């Protein structure tokens, strides 16, 4: 009995499982240092600036190189780049685990960012080339989205458990078995695919893309963490100027890194814009909920991380349900619109939280995450399906870059709203550090005697919760607007139907076989 050659069989689904390993680890590395910082500080004695770079350099390098690596994979082969990235990621993990200085650890984290930038768009692009049947592709991308979202939450918990039983370097060593497995099984399971006529690689676009992405991401992150500062605004402005130069380069180059033809694909541009808005909602909530669990409810860092796993239960069901609805004939526009409205409802629940609302906040996070995963999975499928197979890497990298921008913007914008409301709610006679942040208020309160300290801590927790509620209302309104945009912009958008051929296999690799 034969299988329709356009449908994926056991081999492709096994390959997808292998691809989930690097994706999980790359997303986990965003949060894997949360509980390792005290031990790293005691062992390596980094300065304050070095500690910030240990945290941030991974995300900055990852965001800055996504477009470069996506385009490179289209040219040299996505499987080849994936395996090169896996080797680099594993080597950098080993270097980070046994780093004997802060400088070495920063360099290793930067190398991890380079490896991660190769892994994320290539895994998505390979899913696009392996699964040519629209229904199967939607299911595979739903799994991809769920693993990526869950990895960020799981990374902090895993780091807490490992640091509690081993030394801080163990949070990096867990990457090695997965990368080794990918290097062993990848050549046998993954089809090679590339753009058959990519043109010359545009080297000038590489520094232009870095200069466009890095200053904007840096400025947005610092605005979220430190508040309004002209230096950070200037950083964003410089990045936007380079972004304009990058766009102009892509429009005039004979072989651009990001082909303007991608944006002429029916559905690609609205999917990219809406994907960025969904990332805004996803990361914007994280700014408040982690502080709420630890500083308002008084949970330890590990307890807060364990509690934060509960909302992930809803994530696992969200994407498959969305895929089933589309397969049964529900228009994708309605599913995405519904996802945005579910996410908005999650923020609506968060807006009802008080200073002792653990279960309400967890429920809000679960509803919010479920709605965002519905949106992400459907928009990823739409964007990749709208792009030609030969440009799957570039399309994937644009989606990932949009996710980085949206997340940073969400943290900056909602964080600014929350901070403004917090400062407005604090007593005018409170010490200056207490009027700046909740952490500063709790530190001051701990030094005050008796009721004075308790009163200041209570006022700060109430002011922070007020700020969280205000930001949640603003985010809910934005997501309702996004739902309207989805309903209007995604109507009559149809998924590209691929020809049931060889999956763009090259380099003598056998075509994936059905079972």
Secondary structure, DSSP 4 states (H G I P E B T S, - for coil): ----TTS--HHHHHHHHHHHHHHHHHHHTTTTTTTTHHHHHHHH---HHHHHHHHHHHHHHHHHHHHHHHHHHHHH-HHHHHHHHHHHHHHHHHHHHT--SHHHHHHHHHHHHHHHHHHHHHHHHHHHHH--SHHHHHHHHHHHHHHHHHHHHHHHHHHHHHHHHS-TTHHHHHHHHHHHHHHHHHHHHSPP---TT--S--THHHHHHHHHHHHHHHHHHHHHHH---HHHHHHHHHHHHHHHHHHHHHHH-TT-SS-GGGGGSTTHHHHHHHHHHHHHHHHHHHHHHHHIIIIIS---HHHHHHHHHTTHHHHHHHHHHHHHHHHTT--HHHHHHHHHHHHHHHHHHHTT--TT-HHHHHHHHHHHHHHHHHHHHHHHHHHHHHS-GGGHHHHHHHHHHHHHHHHHHHHHHHHHHHHHHHHHHS-TTS-HHHHH-HHHHHHHHHHS-HHHHHHHHHHHHHHHHHHHHHHHHHHHHHHHHHHHHHHHHSTT--PPPPPSS-TT--TTPPPP---
